[in-house]
Every structure is written in structure tokens, then in C-alpha cells.
Amino acid sequence: MAIKEIKPDYIFESSWEVCNKVGGIYTVLSTRAKTLQEAFPDKIIFIGPDVWKESECPCFKEDKQLFRLWVKHAAEDKLAVRVGRWDVPGNPVAVLVDFKPYFEKKNEIYGWLWEHYKVDSLHAYGDYDEASMFSYAAALVVESFYRFYLDETRKVIYHGNEWMTGLGLLYINNRIPQIGTVFTTHATTIGRSIAGNMKPLYDYLFAYNGDQMACELNVQSKHSVEKQTAWYADCFTTVSDITANECKELLDKKVDVVLPNGFDNSFVPKPALFSRKRKQARKRLLEVANALLGEQLGDDTLIVSTSGRYEFRNKGVDVYIESMNRLLRDRDLKKNVVAFIEVPGWVGEPRKDLVDRLESGKQYDTPLEVPLVTHWLHEMSHDNVLGMLKHYDMHNRKDDRVKVIFLPCYLDGRDGVLNMAYYDIVLGNDLCIYPSYYEPWGYTPLEAIAFKVPCVTTDLAGFGLWANSVKGGYSELEDGVKVIHRTDYNYSEVADSIKDTVARFSAMTQKMRDEIRTRAEALSKKALWSEFIHYYYEAYSIALSKAENRK
């Protein structure tokens, strides 16, 4: 049945990653902000944690005149907030809230949560308390703002992202039922845990009991709040069909709407600047590689990379290394390859010997010690990437046509070696490879094609499934994205497919590669937020309709 569209007057959206760049949800929210700000000028208000007491938040600009009277009122209620704008396209209103004062009453809050919603917080550990106190504080922000400025004549949405916002969402459900609630799980706690613990997820999904597995994998509290929030939210959503199935099986709840992650391409350089920035990126990547390896690799070198969070199996870092190892012996490879692994590890410091070589501007013909890594790690002998490279005896020898280099740091422009931001680096690649085993959506491949870099992904990633749906079959490299079929058990076939794809790409003419780059960019434009935002309007309408019925 078609849902009648109901337009909200105000939207509050909370996440641990508002003005806090720690993962992929930051990209979801920050790129979507412009589209929502244009549709609801200054009526979309993002709420994030104020974790910046000792330093200045690099992407938040405080404005002491914005909602000045309310800020004063909130302070009288001992609710410490800073109001300003999120320094992303659209510059939406953002509220940062100090959640630390609520730790002293956490047992009381958890007692209330159990009494009203049967959420089990007894097994909490790690980031559960911190996230929950932020979630509670964010809900107090909405309640305070609502009671100060708004009333029941206003249609208001509260949208929480991930289990970390669950407690607050349930609080809103209980205390201000006239507000419509939307809950988005970007990846279920238990699904990520099953995959990350080397258990087969997909073949056995129908047989897993989410509650039982949460106990086995020691994530009861996170799973509990996530499940109850999914059940009590007015509109329960996730980001892809593959995760929707996961929610149905592990949370015992069907999603109301799938909200695919779009993209805002306003920060992709315009054509005149693009080619210059691509040359700069390639030049810098090859300078770092040559200084580390003691080589003189030229611009005809094939530059490939993988990137994302350091989830060795879930993000497919293991199968990426496997494929590069096999590529070493592939007779069809026509070019030298430098394969970067750009995942932040437990980084210590930039290598001084590497920095000295780069600053000297000289060329070297001998490699540095351990010519595999750009930064020293705290636990070199316990790192998964370096361990696998050592296991396969991959040491970037002179006659190896494939060199693998680990960049174990956040590419924020201040890493001490590359000193370029990720978006300035990614466009220097020839091919990006993201062979994920567990990937609810997959921003990295979408970002790659937006920068005209063709990529490889799998059909266990929501983005890969979307690319297939656009094609009407399995998307191939010639379409801009190569989607590999991946299961619980075909690791070796996936590695071979990546190897074959890179070898085939190396043999293509420049004209063929340019055509693929053009198709990659064209595909990315079908995933702009302007194409996907209507799913959000549907979610808002469902939530507001239920809130209206409660009145």
C-alpha cells in the first residue's frame, strides 16, 4: 500500500559520528546533509557527542547566536550543549552535547530501560556505557528543544543511527510519543560479530538465533538495545537488501524501508583541476613507493589499493593479499603493480628513514629495512597484514612485479609520510579493490567510481548488489565496477578472480581504460543523494503517520 507523504517540520538526527569522523556513517550523514538542508533549511538538526573538550573539533563551527535563548535554558537544566554548524556541504545546524555528567546516574538509566523495554545492560563492556550516555543526552537535547520551541502542531522526526542511539530513541518513544522515530541499523551487532569471528554467516543465517549467538559472542547488551529499538521505533530501516535479510533473521524484525547510501559529488574536482590532482596523487604515491623500495617505478606502473576499517576478514584484506600473491606469478600481467593497503592499524610513528629519503629528493637503488610499511606499528609482530605478507614470503624483492605497501594510518593529510587527504589520494589509483565478506553497503567502491576509478567489489556488499541491479546482471569491469560472486566458502575463487581482473586490466589499452573510467563516473551519478533521498521521505512519512495515530 502506498504511503501518503507527510512532510516533517523538523528533523533531529543523532549519531556518534556527527562532527566525529571515525567511520563510514560519517560519510553517510555528511554527504546527505546538503540534500536535506536544501529541502528543510535549518530544520534538519544533527546531534553528536562533544568529545572535543581538550581540542577544537576540526569540522564544527560554533555559533553562539544560534538558538541562544534555548542554549541558556538548557544550561539552567544542566544540559551542556554547543550549537553551530557542521563544516560539510550544506553547513547544517549541529548540536554537540556533553554526555559525561550522566555516567553517575547510569545505573538508574539502565534500570529505567529494563523496566520499560526489557533491554539487558548487565553485560555491558567497552563502548556500551559511553554510547548509551551519549544516546541519553541526545534524547534530552531533543526533549528540551521540543518543549522550548515546538508543540504538538509541529511534525517532528527523531532519527537515530546504529545501536549507539537506541537508548535515546526509546526514551523519545516513551516521553514524547508525538515525535515520529526512525531507527537505522547500518550493520547488525550480531551479524558483524558472527562474520568477524570467522563463522559462516550467509549459508546458516536462517538457522542462527540472534539472542543465542549474542550470548555466545558476548555482545548481549548491544544486541539487546538494538533489537528492542528495532521493534519499538516507528520506522525501522537499514541500508541494503542484504542487511535487511540479516535483520529479519537475527533481530526477528523486518525493516520498513531500505535506505541505500547515496553520495554527494560536490567535492570531486572539476575537470580542469581533476587531471592535475590525479597527476599529483600518482606522483606522490610513486615517490613514497620508490623511496621505500629503492626503485624507479614510472608513471606506467599500475597503482591499485584497498582501504577502509581494519576488519581483516570482513573487509576482504586477507583475500586482497592472497590475490596479490597469486598475481606475482601470473604470466598475463603486463605492467608493474604497486598495491597499497590503506587501513588504519595500531600506528606508532612515521618512519624517519623513509621521511629522510623523501625530503632528500634523491633516488635510491636499495630498499629500506622492512620495505612493506610506511609507518612503524606498536606491535609489528602481531599485525595481521604484516603477518600474512611474511607467511607468503612477500618482501617486495627487486624482481617482484607486484609490490605490496601497507599504509597503516588515517589519510587525513597529516600522517607524516603521504601528507595528502584520502580524497586527494584515491583519484591517483588505476583500480580499487574491495572484496568484502561483510559489507552492509560499501562507501569505498562508490567513492572510487565517483573519482573515475573503476573498482572490484563483491555481491556480499550492498553496493555490489546495487551495481548488479543497475546492470540487470553481474556488473563487469567494462561497466565501471566488477562484482565478484562471494560466498562463505569460495575464498580461493575470489582471489583468482581479483588476480585475473588486475592482469586483464594491465593488458588494456589506454583508450579502453579511459572508457571504463568514464563508465565508472556515469554509474556513480546514479547513486547521488538526489536519486535516493525519496526513500528517506518514505521513512519519515511512515514514522509521522504512526505518531499521528498515537495522538
TIGUTOR-775471 format. One record per residue: x, y, z of N, C-alpha, C in turn. Coordinates in steps of 0.2 Angstrom, whole numbers, plus 5000, padded with zeros to 4 digits. Example, Ala and Ser with C-alpha at 12.3 -4.5 7.8 and 13.67 -1.06 7.14 Angstrom:
BEGIN
506649725039506249785039506649845039
506449895035506849955036506450005039
This chain:
BEGIN
500449945000500050005000500450065000
500350114996500750174995500650215001
501150245004501150285010501050355008
500550395011500450465009501050505012
501350545008501950585010501750635015
502050635021501950685026502650725027
502650785026503250825027503450845034
504050825036504150855043504350925043
504150955049504351025050505051025053
505250975057505950975060506150905060
506850895058507150835059507750835063
507750795069508350785073508650725071
509350725070509650665068510250655072
510350595076510950595080511350535078
511950535079512450485078513150505082
513450445084514150455087514650495082
514450485075514950515070514750585067
514250615071514150685069514750735071
515050765066515650805068516150765071
516150695070516650655073516850595068
517350615064517550565058517950505061
517550455062517850395065517650335061
517150335056516950285052516550305046
516250255043515850265037515150305038
514950295044514250335045514350415044
514950435046515150505045515050525038
515250475033515150495026514450495024
514050445027513350445025513050515027
513150535033512750595036513050655033
513650665032513950725030513850735023
513850685019513650695011512950705010
512450675015511750685014511550755016
511950785021511750845024511550895019
511850905014511750965009511050955006
510850895004510250875001509650895006
509750875012509250885017509150955019
509750995020509751065021509451105016
509451085010509151115004508351105005
508151045007507451035007507151065013
507551065019507251085025507751135028
507851195026508351245028508351255035
508951235039508951245046508451215050
508051165047507551125051507851055052
508451045049508750975050509350995055
509350965061509750975066510150915068
510750905067511150855069511450855076
511450795079511650795086512250745087
512850775089513350725090513750735097
514150695099514550695105515050745106
515050785111515550835112516150805115
516550775111517150735113517850785112
517750845112518250895110518450945115
518350925121518550965127519250995127
519650945125520450965125520650995119
520250995114520551015107519951045103
520051075098519551105094519251055089
518651045088518351005083518551035076
518850995072519051025065518451035060
517851005062517351015057516751045060
516751075066516251115069516351185070
515951225068516051305069515451325074
515651345080515151365085514851435083
514251435084513951505083513451515089
513751565093513451575100512751615099
512651635093511951675092511451625090
511551565088511151515085510751485091
510051495091509651465097509951485104
510151545104510451575110510051565116
509451585116508951585122508851505124
508851465119508751395121509351365125
509951385122510651365125510651385132
510451445133510451475140509951435145
509351415142508851375146509151305147
509451275142509751205143510251205148
510651265148511151265154510851265161
510351305161509951305168509751235170
509551195165509351125166509951075167
510551105167511251075167511351025161
511051045156511151015149511751055145
512351035145512851075142512951055134
512751105130512751095123513151155120
513451145114513751195110513351185103
513151245101512751245094513151285089
513151255083513451295077513351255071
513851255067513651225060514251165059
514051115055514451065053514751085047
515451085047515851115041515851065036
515251045033515251005027514751035022
514751015015514251045011513551055013
513351115013512651125016512651165022
513251155026513351185033512751185037
512451115039511851115043511951135050
511451145054511551155061511751095064
512151095069512451045073512451065080
512251015085512251025092512750975095
513250995098513650945102513550945109
513450885112513150885119513650845123
513750875129514250845134513850785138
514050725137513650675140513950645146
514550665148514950635153514550645160
514250705161513850705168513350655169
513150615164512650565165512950495168
513550495167513850425170513650415177
513650465181513550455188512850425190
512350435185511650405186511550345181
512050315178511950265173511550205175
511650185181511350135184510550145184
510350205186509650225186509350225179
509750255174509550255167509450185165
509950135166509850075164509350035167
509150055173508550025177507950045174
507850105172507350135168507250095161
507750085158507750055152507549985152
507749945157507549875158506749875160
506549925164505849925167505449935161
505549975157505149995151505249955145
505849935143505949905137506349835137
506449815143506749745144507449745141
507849805140508449805137508949785143
509349735141509849705146510549745145
510649785150511349815151511849785156
511649735158512049695164512749675161
512749655154513349635151513749685147
513649745149513949805146514749805147
515049815142515849825142516049875136
516649895137516949935131516549995130
516350005124516050075122515250075124
514950025127514250025128514050085132
514350095138514250145143514250215139
514850225136514950295133514450305128
514250255123513750265118513050285121
512950245126512250245129512150315133
512650345136512650405140512550465134
512950455129512850505123512150505121
511850435120511250425117510650465121
510750455128510350485133510350555132
510950585132511050655132510750685126
510850655120510550675114509750675114
509450625117508750625118508550685122
508950705128508750765132508850825128
509250825123509350885119508650895115
508450845112507850845108507250865112
507150835118506650845123506650925125
507250945127507251015129507151065123
507351055117507251095112506551095110
506251035110505551025108505051065113
505151055119504751095124504851165124
505451195122505651265122505351295116
505451265110505251305104504651275100
504451205101503951175097503351155101
502851125098502251095101501951045097
501351015099501050965095500850985088
500851045086500651065080501151055075
501851045077502351035073502550955072
502650935065502850865064503550865064
503750815069504450815071504750745070
505350735068505650665067506250665071
506350605075506950595078507250535075
507850545072508150485068508850465071
508850405073509450385077509850335072
510550335072510950285068511350245073
511250175071511550125075511350115082
511550055085511350035092511550095097
512050135095512350185100511750235101
511250245097510750295098510150265101
510150195102509550165104509250185110
509650195115509350215122508950275121
509250325118508950395117508250385113
508250345108507750335104507150305108
507250255112506750235116506550285121
506950325124506750375128506250425125
506450445119505950485115505250455114
505350385112504750345111504250355117
504550355123504250345129503950415132
504450465131504250535134503950585130
504050575123503750625118503450585113
502950545114502650505109502450535102
502350605103502150635097502650645092
503250635094503850635089503850565085
503950565079504050505075504750485075
504850425076505550395077505750355071
506350365069506650325063507350295066
507450225065508050195068508350165062
509050175061509350145055509950105058
509950045057510550005058510949995052
511550015052511950015046512349945046
512349905051512549835051512349805058
512049755058511849725065512449705069
512449715075512949695080513149625080
512649585079512749515080513049485073
512749515067513049495061513749515060
513949575062514649595061515049545066
514849525072515149485076515249415074
514749385071514749325068515349315062
515249365058515749375052516449385055
516549425060517249445062517549395066
517149345069517349285072517449225068
517549235061517749185057517149125056
516549145058516049095057515649105051
515449055047515049065041514349105043
514249165039513649205041513049185036
513249175030512649185025512349115024
512649055023512348995022511948975028
512148995034511748975041511349035043
511249085040510849145043510249125045
509849085041509149065043509149025049
509748985051509748945057510048975063
510349035063510549075068510049105073
510049095079509649135084510049195086
509749255085510149315086510349315094
509849305098509949315105510449255108
510349195105510849145107511549165105
511649185099512349205096512649265100
512149315102512449365106512749345113
512449295116512749265122513349235120
513349195115514049155113514549205112
514449265108514949305106515049365111
514649365117514749415122514549485120
514049495116513849555114513049565116
512849535122512149535123511849605124
512249655127511949715129511849755122
512349765118512249795112511749765107
511649705107511149665103510449685106
510449685113509849695116509549765115
509949815115509649885114509549885107
509949855102509749865095509149835093
509049775096508349735094507749765097
507749795103507249825106507049895102
507549925100507449995096507149975090
507449925086507149905080506349885081
506149855086505449845087505049905089
505349945093504950005096504950065091
505450075087505450135083504850135078
504650195076504050195072504250175065
504850185063505050155056505750135057
505850065056506550035056506750025049
507450045048507750045042508450015042
508650005036509449985035509650005028
510249995026510550025021510549985014
510349915015510449875009509949815010
509849785004509349725005509749665008
510449665008510749605011510749615018
510749675021510749685028509949685030
509549695026508849695028508649615029
508949575026508849505027509149485033
509749505035510149495041509649525047
509349575046508949605052508349555053
508049535048507449485048507649425052
508249395051508449335054508749345061
509149395062509449405068509149445073
508749495071508349535075507649525075
507449475071506749445071506249505069
506549555065506149615063506249635056
505749635052505849655045505949735045
506349755041506349835040505749865036
505649925038505049955034505249985028
505950015028506150045022506950025021
507150015015507950015014508150085012
508650115015508850175014509550175011
509650165004510350155001510750215002
511350205003511850265004511950294998
511850364998512050404992512650434992
512750484988513450514988513350584986
513750634988513750704986514450714982
514350734976515050734972515250804972
515050854976515250924976516050924977
516350874981517050884982517450844977
517150814972517550794967517850844962
518450854961518750914957518450914950
518350984948518050994942518650974937
518450964930518850934925519550964925
519651034925520251064924520751044930
520451044936520851034942520950954943
520450914940520450844941521150814939
521350824932521850794929522550814933
522550884935523150904939523150864946
522650864949522650824956522750754955
522550724950522750654948523450644947
523750684943524450684942524850694949
524650744953524950754959524950694964
524350654964524250594968524650544966
524750534959525150474957525850494958
526050554957526750574958526950554966
526550574970526650564977526650494979
526150454977526150384979526850344976
527050364970527650334967528250354971
528250424973528850444977528950404983
528350394987528450354993528650284991
528350254986528450184985529250184983
529450224979530150224976530650234982
530550274986530950294992530950234997
530450194998530350145002530750084999
530550074993530850014989531550014986
531750074985532350084982532350074974
531750094971531550084964531550144961
531450144954531250194950530650184946
530150164949529550144946529250214942
529050204936528750264932528050264932
527750314928527050334928526650274925
526950234921526650174918526450124923
526750124929526550074935525850074936
525550014937524850014939524750024946
524450074948524350084956523650054958
523650014962522949984965522949994972
522349994975522349994983521749964985
521749954992521149934996521149985002
520549995005520550045010519950035014
519950065020519350055025519550045032
519050015036519249995043519649935043
520049925048520449875049520049815051
519649785047519249725048519549675043
520049635045520449595041520049545036
519649515039519249465035518649505032
518249545037517649575034517749615028
518249655028518349705023518749665017
518949605018519249565012520049585012
520349615017521049625016521449565015
521249515019521549445018521549425011
520949425007520949395001521249444996
521349504997521749554993522449534993
522749524999523449504999523549434996
523049394997523049324993523149334986
522749384983522649394976523349424973
523649474977524249504975524849454975
524749404980525249354980525249304974
524649294972524549254966524749294959
524649354960524749394954525549404952
525949394958526649384957526849334952
526449284951526749234947526249224940
525849274939525449274933525749304927
525749254922526149274916525749324912
525149334913524749384909524849454912
525149464917525249534920525749574915
525549624913525949664908526249724911
526149744917526449804920526649794927
527149834929527249834937526649854941
526549824946526049844951526249864957
526049924960526049944967525449934970
525349894975524749884978524749904985
524349964987524349994993523749964997
523849955004523349935009523349995013
522750035013522650095017522150085022
522350045027521850035033522250055039
521950095044522250125050522450065055
523050055056523250005061523450035068
523749995072523950025078524650065077
524550125074525150155071525550195077
526250185076526650215081526850285078
527350285073527550355071527750345063
527850395060528050395053528850365053
529050335048529750305048530150365046
530650375051531150435050531550415044
531750355043532250345037531850355030
531150345030530850355024530750425023
530550465028530450535028531150575026
531650545028532350575026532450565019
532250505016532350495009531950545005
531350545007530850585003531050665003
531350685009531550755009532150765006
532550715005533250725001533050734994
532550714991532450724984532850674980
533250634983533750594979533350524977
533650494972533450424970533850374973
533550314975533950264979533850194975
534350154976534350094972534350034977
534350044984534249994989533650004993
533249954995532649964999532849975006
532350005009532450015017532349955020
532549945026532349885030531549885031
531349825030530549815030530249855025
530349845019530049885014529349875012
528949865017528249845017527749895020
528049935024527649985028527950055029
527450105029527650175029527750205036
527450175040527450195047527650135052
528050145057528150095062527450085066
527350015067526750005071526949985079
526549985083526649975090526849895091
526449855087526549785088526649755081
527249765079527449745072527349665071
527549625076527549555076526849525077
526349565079525649545079525149575075
525449605069524949635064524749585059
524149585058523849535053524149545046
524149615043524449625037525149605036
525549625041526249605040526349535041
525949505046526049435047525849395041
525349415037525149375031525649385025
525949445025526449455020527049415021
527249415028527849365030527649295029
527049275030526949205029527049185022
526849225017526849215010527549235007
528049255012528749275009528649325004
528249375005528149435001528549495004
529149505001529649555004529749614999
529349614994529549674989530249664986
530449614984531149604981531149634974
531749654972531849694966531549664960
531549594959531249564953530549554954
530249564960529449554960529149614956
528649594952528249634948527649664952
527549634957527049664962527349684968
527249744970527449764977526849784981
526849764987526349774992526549824997
526249884998526449935003525849945008
525949935014525449955020525550025022
525050065021524950125024524450125030
524750115036524350095042524050155046
523850215042523650275046523050305043
522750345046522150385043522450435038
522250435032522450485027522050555028
522350585033521950655034522350715032
522950695029523350755026523950765031
523950735037524450755042524750685045
524850635040525150575043525850575043
526250625041526950625041527350595036
526950555031527350525025527050555019
526350525017526050555011525850625012
525550645018525350715019524850735014
524350695012523850705007523250675010
522650705010522050685012521750625007
521350585010521150525006520850535000
520350585000520050604993520550634988
521150664991521650684986522050624983
522050574987522450514986522150464981
521450454983521050404979521050414972
521050474969520950484962521650464958
522150454962522850434959522850364957
522350324960522350244958522150234951
522350174949522150154942521550104943
521550064949521050024951520950014958
520350014961520250004968519949934969
520149904975519949834976519649824983
518949804983518649804990518249734990
518649684991518249614991517949594997
517449635000517249625006516849555007
516949535013516549475015515849495019
515949555023515349585027515449655025
514949685022514949755020514149775018
513849795024513149815023513049865017
513449915016513349955010514049955006
514549995008515149995004515250065001
515450115005515650185003516250184999
516750145000517450154997517350134990
516950084987516950074980516550134977
516050164980515650214977516050284977
516450294982516950354982517450344976
517650284975518150264970517850284963
517250264961517050274955516850344954
516650384959516550454959517150494957
517750464958518350494956518650464950
518150424946518350394940518850344940
518850304946519250254947518850184947
518950144942518550084942518750044948
518249994950518449954956518149884955
518349844960518149774961517849774968
517249744968516949734974516549664974
516149644979515849584979515049584980
514749534979513949534979513749524987
514249524991514149524998514149595001
514249644997514249714999513549744996
513249785000512649814997512749854991
513349884990513449924984513549884978
513849824979513949774974513249754971
512849734976512149714974511749774970
511849834972511549884969511849894961
512549894961512849894954512549834950
512449774952512149724948511449744946
511049774951510349794949510349844944
510849884944510849934938511049904931
511449854932511649824926511149774923
510749744928510249694927510549624926
511149614929511549554929512249574933
512749524932513349544936513749594932
513849644936514249704933514949684932
515249704926515949684924516349754924
517049744924517449794924517349844919
517149824913516949864907516349914909
515949894914515449934917515649994922
516249984924516550034929516649994936
516249944937516349904943516249834942
516749794944516749724943516549694950
515949654949515649624955515749554955
516149524960516349454961515849424965
515649364963515149324967515549294973
515349304979515749284985515249244990
515449194993515049154997515449145004
515249105008515549085014516249045013
516249015007516748965006517148975000
517049024996517449024989518049074989
518349084995518949124996519449124990
519649064988520149044983519849074976
519249064975518949084968518949164968
518849194974518849264974519549294973
520049264976520749284975520949274968
520749224964520949214957520549264953
519949274954519549324950519849394951
520049414957520449484958521049484954
521449424954522149424951521949424943
521449394941521349394933521149464931
520749494935520449564934521049614933
521549604938522049654938522549644932
522649574930523049554925522749584918
522049574918521749594911521749664911
521649704916521649774916522349804914
522849764916523549784914523749784907
523349734903523449724896523049774892
522549814895522149854891522449914888
522249944883522550004880522350064884
522650114884522450174887521750194885
521550194879520850204877520350164880
520450104881520050054884519950074892
520550094895520450114902520150174903
520250224898519850284899519150284898
518950234894518150224893517850194899
518250144902518050114909517950174914
518450214914518450274919517850314918
517650324912517050364910516450334913
516350264911515850224914515750224921
516350224924516350224932516050284935
516250344932515950404934515250414933
515050384927514250384925513850344930
514150284932513750244937513750284943
514250314945514250344952513650404952
513550434947512950484947512250454948
512250394947511550354948511450344955
512050354959511950344967512050414970
511950474967511950534970511350534975
511350574981510850584985510250604982
510250644977509650664974509250604971
509550554970509250494967508950454973
509250454979509050414984508650444990
508650514990508350544996507550524997
507250504991506550494992506350434997
506850394997506750335002506750365009
507150415011507050445017506450485018
506150515013505450545014504950495015
505050435012504550375014504650355021
505250355024505350335031505050385035
505150455034504850505038504150495038
503850485032503050485032502750425036
503150365036502950315040502950325047
503450355049503550375056503050425059
502950475055502450535056501750505056
501650465052500950435052500750395058
501250355061501150315067501150365073
501550415073501550465078500850505078
500650515073499950555072499450505075
499450445074498950395076498950395084
499550405087499650395094499350455097
499250515094498950575097498250555098
